Amino acid sequence: MLVFISNVIKTITIGAGLFAFINLIIAGFGYIGAGSDTKKTAEAWARIYMSLIGLVIIASSYVLAGILGQLLYHNPNAILSPTIYGPGVK
């Protein structure tokens, strides 16, 4: 069950990263197409900032999980790829 939850979290993270990256590209095209319209330029910049902040949050969550794994378990992968020990598991 823990492995399933870990895979779901990784899939959601990948989806969020792709969404933020695609949103960043679309906002870039919006900025290019805005021309001299200050309102559209401001909207495009706001969207670019939000996309970049989203990417930073996603990346920093993995870095934080690696740091906590190293500090608590002496293995940076411990939180990101947990190992289940129990009867019948080697």
N, C-alpha and C positions, 0 to 999 in steps of 0.2 A: 504494500500500500504506500509506503514511504517513497519507493522508487517511482510509482505512478504520479504522486504529487510533485516530486522533483521534476519529472518530465513535463508535467502540465505547466509548472512555473517557468521552465525553460522555453516552452513553446509560446507562452503568453509574452515572455520577455522578447523573444525573437519577433513576434508579431508587432509588439509595441515599437521596437526599434525600426522595423520596416515601415510602419505607419509614420513615425516621426521623420524618417529619411525621405519618404515620398512627399510628405507634407512640406518638408524643407525645399524640395525641388519645385513643387507647385508654387510655393511662396516666392521662390526666385524668379520663376516665369511671370508671376504677378507683378513683381518689382520691375522687371524689364519692360513689361507691357504697360506699366502705369504712366510712363511718359512724364509730363509735368503736372499731373493731377496729384496734389499733396495729400488728399484724403486716401487715395488708393496706395500711394507710396507708404503712408503711415500704417495702413492695414497690412501691407506686405511685410514691412519691418516687424510689426507686432507678431505676425505669424512666423517669421524667421526666428525671432527671439524665443517664442514658445517652443518651436521645434528643437532648437539648440538646447534649451533648458531640459526638455524631455530626454534628449540623447545623453546629456550629462548625468541626469538622474539615473537612467538605466545603466550607464557604464559605472557610475559610482556605487550602485548597489552591488554589482559583482566585485568591485574592488573591496568594498566594506566586508562582504561575505568572505573573501579570501583573507583579509587581515584578521577578522574574528576567528576564522578557522585556524590560522597560524597561531594566534595567541592562545586560544582555548584548547586546541587538539594537536598542535604542532604539525598540522597538515593543512595547507591552504585550500585543498579540495574537499575537506571534510564536510563543509556545509553544502557545497554545490553538488557533490556526488556522495551522498551518505551510504554507508555500508550497514546492512542489517545482519546482526548475529543472532542466532537462535538454534533451536533443534533442527537438524537436517541441513543447515546452511554451513558451508565450508568456506 
